[in-house]
Amino acid sequence: MPFKLTVLGCGSAVPTLKNIPTAQLLNVNERFFLIDCGEGTQVQLKKYKINLQRITHIFISHLHGDHYFGLIGLINSMHLHGRKKELHIYAHINLKKIIDLQLESSNTQLSFPLFFHPISEDKEDILFEDETILVENILLNHSISCSGFLFKEKTKKRKINNNKIIKYNIPHDKLNGIRDGADWMNSTGQIIKNDILTLPNNKPHRYAFCTDTKYNFDLIKKIQDVDLLYHEATFKEDMKKRADETGHSTTTQASEIARNGKVKMLMIGHFSQRYMNLDELLIEAQKGFKNTILAKPGLIVDFKEIVS
Amino acid sequence: MPFKLTVLGCGSAVPTLKNIPTAQLLNVNERFFLIDCGEGTQVQLKKYKINLQRITHIFISHLHGDHYFGLIGLINSMHLHGRKKELHIYAHINLKKIIDLQLESSNTQLSFPLFFHPISEDKEDILFEDETILVENILLNHSISCSGFLFKEKTKKRKINNNKIIKYNIPHDKLNGIRDGADWMNSTGQIIKNDILTLPNNKPHRYAFCTDTKYNFDLIKKIQDVDLLYHEATFKEDMKKRADETGHSTTTQASEIARNGKVKMLMIGHFSQRYMNLDELLIEAQKGFKNTILAKPGLIVDFKEIVS
């Protein structure tokens, strides 16, 4: 079951020739979640050969343009390509007004159902849940209302232990029940407990997306033990004052959140355009938390391969 | 005095890896007019090394996304880069609501004065005028209110004929008056008429931008004799019915407008993405009007060099 993140863009403020602002795609068991959607996101999806119609849920952290200016174009393209299936958008309420006004102005009746789910500005909720995953919002501390997102894979069913199935001569049509937790009674009336017939499955994956935010100690308990924390690091540590004034974080602050949260891996992004050499930011963050990587367009993180 | 058009994008509907939707830049005597602003326009400006702060006036033909989805990002970038000088936008009124709502949602107070000039939906007006140029809207025939734009350079002052100035021994401080049309009286009381002292200047340039529109015979008299007509040719002639249904034109229809309008040169664009080989569209248009060129990103048309 894939659990993979693709970085589409990780710049801040404005698109450039080499990078677009924030956009990421999370593939959970072939369900595609888009997280933020800066201008140019749909072209990045083309570049990385991802069919935009596969996206079913879009999460927008906040209404600064570098996190959503590509969304109306993406919706429009889904429509022009004849999409029929539902699209769900999770964002602060004004985005609904913006989308509605733009659709009305172009006299567009979308070819597909669009469901808008407003994100609370002051409460942490479950935004989405299905049989495999749960998505919660995380209140961040930025200059306008801003949410991070926590993607929590649900506990997986135990795996069949084939050796035991053979040993106890269990018929094939009973396997689903055993996967669901059933014990087995053999012909002599002996009960074989489920934990003998099955093996523990992989630990569920967890991904925390946290941008834009100033340094926020409260974040630590929320992102505790995730496999991957994406945390903005707009500035180097020498610009801590500027970071605080603008509602952003430094490399060192991002690494502190990761270290105290005991996450497996930290990915930093949302770099200020003043930095030509991003390795300087990486080195600084790695001083505080060794297992740090730089976000870059096209980077794919396979959660199965994350080691702490 | 430059009068040059740069094509930034000429696709239709959605941006691709090779082209963005409509956007053009017209340089009239170092005054920069942006015409339409599809998603990705600001990156194209970077690509062609055009400083976005030089743009002072933006004309948006209509509120289909492929003609304006890049605008809010461009405005935002001008703001983030600390622009101080005025920006004037000419568009249908809903665009003002869209921009205002987006600025309000991000709690942005622009660093520069933004003036919005609504375009009439049913009347042809002068939109802009200064000492060198006049811009008028042209009512087009599309599925929603849509305006073309006619850029008309004003008649230029006659040029000083240096040989005559020497012959009649005219002092330097009188030359401005002669440029403005004054005659000259020499010491014997003889009147030397202005048309002896001056030479005719170049003919004023004219550019007509017409997209999106279905075939519209009325257009011919409005674009009569322009140097360059940009006319959409979304489809080849075999898709005439589809063009008509969707409010678009074919190659042959664009060439008919150009031929009957006796323009010097026709540029076609807004090509449907179904066409892989655009030369097929060019060949078809050239059958109706020989001096036709294809729009393409990066193409610069210098009006001084246009020959019919």
Interface residues (C-beta under 8 A of the other chain):
Chain A: A13 V14 P15 T16 L17 E39 G40 Q42 V43 K46 K47 L63 H64 G65 D66 F69 G70 I72 G73 N76 S77 L80 H81 H92 N94 L95 K97 I98 L101 Q102 E104 S105 S106 N107 S143 I144
Chain B: A13 V14 P15 T16 L17 E39 G40 Q42 V43 K46 K47 L63 H64 G65 D66 F69 G70 I72 G73 N76 S77 L80 H81 H92 N94 L95 K97 I98 L101 Q102 E104 S105 S106 N107 S143 I144
